[in-house]
Amino acid sequence: MSQFMLLLHESPTFTASLSAEEMQRIIEAYNAWAGELAEAGKLVRGVKLADGPGRRVARAENGGIVDAPFAEAKEIVGGYFLIEAADEAEATAVARRCPHLANGWVEVRAVDLV
Amino acid sequence: MGALVEHLFRHESGRLVAALVRRLGVEHFDLAEDAVQDALMQALRRWPFHGVPPAPGAWLFTVARHRAVDRLRRARRGEEAERLAALEGAGHAEPEAAAGHDSVALLLLCSHPALSADAAIALTLHAVGGFSAGEIARGLLLTEATVAQRLVRVKRQLRDLRLAPDEGARSGALAQRRDRVLAVLHQLFTQGYAAATGDAVVRMDLCREALRLVRLVAAHPEGDAPDTHALAALVALQSARMPTRADAQGDVVLLPDQDRSRWDRDLMALGFRHLERAARGGGLTRYHLEAQVAALHTAAPSFEATDWPTILTAYDRLQQVAPGSVTALNRAVAVAMVHGAEAALAALAPSRADPALAHYPWLHAVSGWLHDRAGDAGAAAADYARAAGQSGNEAQQRLLRRLARAMDDRVDPA
C-alpha cells in the first residue's frame, strides 16, 4: 500500500451564490465519497487549510528572506486528503470520483514513504 | 461520518435567520441573513474535510451567532453585539419549541399586512424557508431577477415600517394576525401547486414547505385552531396528488386520467388527520370547504365514482364564503357530473363574462370539456384550440392541442 496526497485546487473567488440546498448536496457528495474511502480503510485524513489570513509565502529575495502575503494567487489549495492506494492508477481513480472536480481540480501526488 | 437530514441546510437557514431576527429586530434582517449565509459557507468549506459534526444544527447556530456578533461589532453596533454575545454562554441549540416560535415570529413579519401577497410569499419562502431566489423563481415560474428584486424591495419596505423589535414575537401576535398568515400560506401553496409543469422537484419542495409552515402554525398555541388545521388538510391532500399530475414526459395528466394508486398515502393520512381536527370547535372557512373537496377527490375510487353531489354543495357554500372566478369554473365541472353538461354550460355563462378569466386558458378548456360531454365535438375543438392559444405554458399547450385534434377527428374522421 502506498500513500497519496490529493491536493484540492480551486479558484480563490469560489464563493458562488449557492443555495442552501445546493450546499447540502455538495457536502453529501463529499460524505459519500469520503465515507466509502473510510469504510475501505483507505482514508488517512482530510485536512482543511485556513482561508484568508494565515496564508503567507517565505522566499529568498535580494539576499534576504521575504515574508509575503500570498497575493493574488490564481488558484489556491483549499485542503487535502491523504489516502492509501495500491498504486497511482487507483489513487487517480479515487481522485476522479472526488466531488471537488465540480468546482476545481485535484492534484495527485505520491507520498515518498522512505 | 454523520449523514445530513433531508433539507437540513434549508430548514436550518430559515430557523437561524428567524432566531437572529427575533433577537436583533427587523432592522438587522440583512445582517442576520448574511451571518447565516456565512455559517453555511463555513460548513461547506469545512465539513467535506472533517466530516459532519455530531450536532450539525447546533454547530451552524453557534457559527451564525459568532458571525452576527462580528458583523455587529464591525458596524459599530457594540450594544447589540454584546447582547447577542452574552447569549453565547446560554447553551447550544434551542429547544425545538422555541425554534418553532422563532419561525412563527418571522412568518408574522413576512405576512405583515402592509406587504403585498406576492412580496410576502417570496420573503416567506426565502427567509423562513431557506429557498434561494433561483429556486423560488423555478417553483413559481418567474424569472430569477424578478424574485431577487422583489426580495430587495420587500426587505426595504419592512425596514421602513420601523416595527417594534418584538413585533411578531409578543404574545397575542399570532392570534391577532392568523388570518393573514394563513392567507399568505394558502396563496404560497396555490401558486406552487398551480404550475402543473416546470421544475417538478422544486414545486414539490415548495408545496412541502407550505405544509411544514402551516403545521408550524398549528403547533403554536395561538395557531392551533380549526382554520389552521383545515388549511393543513387542504395542502396535504392536494400535495398527495402531485406525483400524478404530469407524466414521465412532463405532459399534463388531468384528474380523470390520473393513476390514483400512485397518490401519496402518507400525505393522504396526514390530510385526513388534520381534517378531523379542523372539524372540532365549529366554524366553517374557505379552507374547510376546499379541504372537503380535496378529501372527496382523494377518497374516491375514480373520477366518475366521486361523490359529486357533496362536492357541488361544498362549491355552492364556497361561493358564498369566498366567491372566486376559479371556484366558479370548478363548480361548473361538479354541475356537469351531477346535472349534466347542458346545465353546466348554462352555469358557465357568468364565467364567460368574468374579466378575471378573460385570459385564463382553463375557462375555454372547461367549456371544451363540457361541449364534448354534451356531444358537440365541433364546439369542443374550437374551445380547446382557443385555450391552447391563451396558454403560455408549453406542456399545457401540448395537452390542449391534443384534445383539440381529438375533437377535430371526431367531427371529421377522414
Interface residues (C-beta under 8 A of the other chain):
Chain A: T15 S17 L18 S19 A20 E21 E22 M23 Q24 I26 I27 E28 Y30 N31 A34 G35 A38 G46 V47 K48 D51 G78 G79 F81 P99 H100
Chain B: M1 A3 L4 H7 L8 F9 R10 E12 S13 L40 M41 A43 L44 R45 R46 W47 P48 F49 H50 G51 V52 G130 F131 S132 G134 E135 D205
